[in-house]
């Protein structure tokens, strides 16, 4: 069972519309906030997923994610992207 499967099994249905996931970044999921039902992702893992899958440089991946993912608001259950201090 993946962490995403676990979150869906144990937290789906606890709040209307929760949880929300960032497509393509399952490998960057760290967990879920049990209070807000927001999925928590590692920013650095998201960056490396794009570097590996889309052949982007680190700077290109950061620029893309800052504009399209990290700053996106998709409602009350928008995922949280944290700096986990695993420096690039």
ABEGO torsion letter per residue (X at the ends): XBAAAAAAAAABGABBGOBBBBBGAAAABAEBBAAAGBBBBBAAAAAAAAAAAAGBBAAAAAAAAAAAAAABBAEAABBBBBBAGBBX
